[in-house]
Amino acid sequence: MARFVNEPSQTFNEYLLIPGYSSSECIPANVSLKTPLVKFKKGEEPAIKMNIPMVSAIMQSVSGEKLAVALATEGGVAFIYGSQSIEDEAAMVRRAKNHKAGFVVSDSNVTPNATLAEVVALKEKTGHSTIAVTEDGTANGKLMGIVTSRDYRVSRMAPDTKVADFMTPFSKLICAEEGTSLKVANDIIWDHKLNSLPIIDKNGNLCYMVFRKDYDTHKQNPNELLDAEKRYVVGAGINTRDFAQRVPALVEAGVDVLCIDSSEGFSEWQKITIEWIRKNYGDSVKVGAGNVVDGAGFRFLAECGADFIKVGIGGGSICITRETKGIGRGQATALIEVCAERDRYFEETGIYIPVCSDGGIVYDHHITLALAMGADFVMLGRYFARFDESPSNRVSIGGTYYKEYWGEGSARARNWQRYDLGGEKKLSFEEGVDSYVPYAGSLKDNVAMSLAKVKSTMCNCGALTIPELQEKAVLTLVSATSIVEGGAHDVIQKDKGTNIK
Ligand code: IMP
């Protein structure tokens, strides 16, 4: 007969933290959000630690190279999506690893033959006003000139005016040679009162742009997550099908940590994948596994040798797995049970395996709840999809900006490997939707705001570190009526905005 779990499974929204005693030491400036990314033995340090408890979802609409750089700059790790060819994924990892802070690969490029109308459309799409003019219109083509908003006036010029007629031509540009240090590049910017400096190779091809505005921001990144060679730490998703080809390509590209991307991880496929990695690379290649929602799933993946374990089925914002297949579990309940098993495993073996809470974070305080319930870090999709750095398009609908966000199980992503149970290679039904999320600006500003809230709540609980929060947190379930009381109520709000915080 089937086994029944009679207690309903609960979500983050059904919990609150009860404040504990906070000493005068408990101020946000004293809070550390450092957290392990991979397993370690009692008394030892993990091979990779993050400075903030956030990783980005392994999704086409979330984790490209730009987001990887932006998130590592803030102290977290992005997992570049695996639902692309091995070559493309490895190239993304390589570009993120090779990214040199302050040196930007130009993302707005046109040919001299493009028109003013195209320049205006490109500016609208990327939000950037400095456009490189290259012979072939690519980011690394021969540099012919630069267009900034100072070069044209839409009201006075015909939309079909050619870029060649109004750009600042190469002969009038101040450029620097490949190999120039950031310090020297910034000196040139200051000396010549420039806003940007193109870096070119010996043949006049554009390599990077250095922007004046980036200099100050670069100096303000105390949390940057770097490897031993001072390159950004970058993760990548793999699947349980082509790992024998994909893993070597990603390792060769310099990836720091892998994660098996699967909607349901309590399976022999994950065991086979991890075993293959251990046989070929020992412990030098780090790999997370998942997703699971109970202690048995955790124990299985722990024994397979996973470096971290991801929790969550059906809680993602774009996810319709629960509706489509009737599997899943409320995220809070799943997390609490898995973390209890993780602690038992630690007591028995002396090996601490970090747990990642994946999906379903709607409000910033859900991050704090997840950490208090035992997660070492959270994986976020919708959250990061809203930012400038996510790979998806920004669109304007009715005067408001949105970013596109689609599930890996949607027909758009066609990530059949994630939902694969063996057999024929195709996605036969959808487990995710294609959607819009409100555009929210830069990752840096948003992450700073979210983590300020997390730190503030930790202080209310008398905790200065994540392990201390896990030890001291007192959580209470709330009734449906108290949830209503939790929002603004019995007042007429002047500006309702969105319900997405
Ligand atoms: P979010 O942060 O709530 O948007 O959830 C992101 C998480 O949803 C990802 O990290 C995946 O675990 C999961 N996910 C991604 N795509 C799909 C899908 O198409 N169906 C179901 N779950 C998905």
Residues whose N, C-alpha, C, O or C-beta is under 5 A from the ligand:
A	BS01	IMP	A57 I58 G315 G316 S317 I318 C319 I320 T321 D358 G359 G360 I361 M379 L380 G381 R382 Y383 G407 E408 G409 S410 E431 G432 V433
